Amino acid sequence: MKRLLLPALFAVALSSCIGVQSQLSLGRDGSGTLRISYRVAQFLREGQGLPLPASREDFQRAVEAEPGLRLEALSQREDEQDLILEARLGFDRVENLNALGDRLGLSYETEEDRRVFRQRLYAGATAGGLSAASLRMLETFFPGYEVSLELSSAAPIRAHSLGQLSEDRRVLRYQTTLLELLRQQDEVTLEVAW
C-alpha cells in the first residue's frame, strides 16, 4: 500500500494544491480583484514547504514585493483533514499578478494586439504517470477535491483553452476534479485572451 500511495501523494503535492476556487475580475483599466480559496490536506503541509502561499505572512511577502498589489482580506481555518485558506487580492494593473506567478502558477502578458492570462493547473504526469491503483487510492482518500476557476472581463473574451464562456463572452468558468487533473499526461493550463 505504501508503494502505491507515495507516488500518488507526490503527484498531489506537485499539482499545486488539493482543491482550489479562483475568481478573477478585471476592469477596463486593468485593475481588478483575485479571490482565491483552497483546501490542502493537513499531512501535505506538515514538514514541507507548500508550492503556494499557506499563511498571511506568505501573502504579505508577495504583496510587499509588488507595488500595486494589495491583500484586502484573508481568512484561514483548519479542521482535522484540511487547511482552508481564503484570500482577496486587489491590483492596480493585471500585470501585478505576475508577482504571484511562482507560487500560484499565474502569468499575464500582452501579445501583439491581445492580452493573455494563464494559470497552470497541473504540471503534468511524472515519468510513467500514476497507476490505476494509485488513482483509486486518491479517490478513496481525497473525495470531493475540485478545481473551480472563474474569470470576468470588462472586454469580451476572444479565445480560451478550457471552460465555458457566458453568452456575452465576458465570463469564463472552468471546473474539474483533482482526479481528472491527475489523469492527464500533459500540463494543464488555462489560457484566456481578450
N, C-alpha and C positions, 0 to 999 in steps of 0.2 A: 504494500500500500504506500509506503514511504517513497519508493521509486516512482510511483505514478503521480503522487501529489507534488513532489518537489519541482518537476518541470512545469507543472500547471501553475504553481504559485509563482515561479519565476516569470512566466508569461503574464500573469496578472500584474505583477509588480511593474513589468515593462510597459504595460498598456496604459500607464499614467495613473489610473485610478480605477476604482471598482464601479462606482456609479456616479454619473455627473449630469447635471442640468445646467445649461448655459443659455442666457438670453442677452443678446447684443442689440442695442437700439442706437441707430445712427441718425443724427440730424443733418440737414442740408449743409451746414457749415463744417461738418466733420467731427463735431463734438458728439458725446453720447454717454451711454451707461452700459456697463457689463455687469450682469448679475450672474453669479456662479454659485452652485451648490453641489457639494459632493459628499459621498459616503465612502469611507475607507475602512476595511476590516481592521480591527484592533491589532491582530497579530502582524499585519503588514507594516504598521508604524513602529512596532517595538524593535529597537536595536538597529534601525537603519534609517537613513535619510530618504524621505519620500521624494519622488520626482515632481512635486507640486507643493505650493505653499500650504503648510499644515498648522499655521498659527497666526495670530495677529502680528507677531514680530516679523514673520516671513513676508506678509503682505506689506507691512510698514517699510521694510527694507526695499521692496520692489518700488513702492510709490515714491520714496525719498530719492531714489536714484533717477527718477524720471519727472522733471518739471511738467506740469500739465496733467498728471495722473493723480487721482485722489482716492483714498479709501473712505467711502461715505458711510458704510455700515459693515459690521461683521458680527456674526454670532457663531458660537462653537458649543457643541454639546456632545456628550458621549453616552453610549449605552454599553451593555455587555459585549455587543457584537461590533459596533461601528463608532468611528469618529464622524460626526456630521458637521460640516462647516459651510456657512453661507456668507457670501461677501457681495457687496455692491461697490463697484469702482466707477468713478466718473472720470472723463477725459476731455481735454480741450480739443484734441485732434486725434483721429483714429490711429495715427502713427504712434501715439503714446503707448498703445497696447503692445508694441514690439518689445517694450521693456519686460513684459511678462512672457515673452516667447519661449525662453529656455525652459521655464517651469510648466507652462500650460500649453505649449505647442502652437502658439499663436504667431501669425505674421500678417503684416499689411504692407502693400506696396502699390505704387502707381506704375502701370504698364501701358505705354503709349496713350491711348485716349480712354483708358478704363482704370478703375480702382479694384484691387483684388484683395480679399481677406481669405486667409487659410487657417484652418485649425486641424492639426494632426490628432486623430482619434486613436490610432493604433499603429505602432511601428512596424507591424508585420510579424510573421511567424519566425521563430528562431529556427536554426538548422533542423530540418525534419518536421517542424511543427509539433502540435500536441497530438498525442494518441487519442483514439476514441475513448479509451478508459479514463484518461486524464480529463477529457471534456465532460464525461459522465460524472466524475468526482466533483468537478467545479459546479456542475448543475445541481448536485446534491448540497454542496456547502454554501453556494452563493446564489440562491434563487432570488429573482426579483431585482437584481442589479441591472440598471439601464443607463443608456446614454441618450440624453434628450437635448437638442440644440434648437434655438430659435434666433433668427437674425431679422431685425426690422430695419428697413432702409427708407429714407425720405425719397430717394430716387428709385425708379423701377430696376429690379434685378435683371441683368441681361443674360447671365449664364450661371449655372451651378452644377456641382459634381454629384451631390447627394440630396435627397429630401424632396419635399413637395412645396411648390410655390402657391401662394394665395392668388385669387383671381386678379387682383390689382398688381401682382408681381412685386409687392413691397415687403412681403413676409415669407421667409423660408423656414420650414420646420423639418427636422430630421430626428428620428427616434429608432433605436435598436437596443438589443440586449448585449450585455457583456459577452455572453457565449457566442452570439453571432459574430461579434468582432473577432474573438479568438479563433474562430473557424477560418478566418481569412488568411491567405498565404502572404498577400502583399500589403504594403502600407495602406491605411485608410485615412484619407484626408478630405475634409470638407473644403471646397473652394467655391467662393461666391464672388461674382464680378458685377459691377454696376457702372 
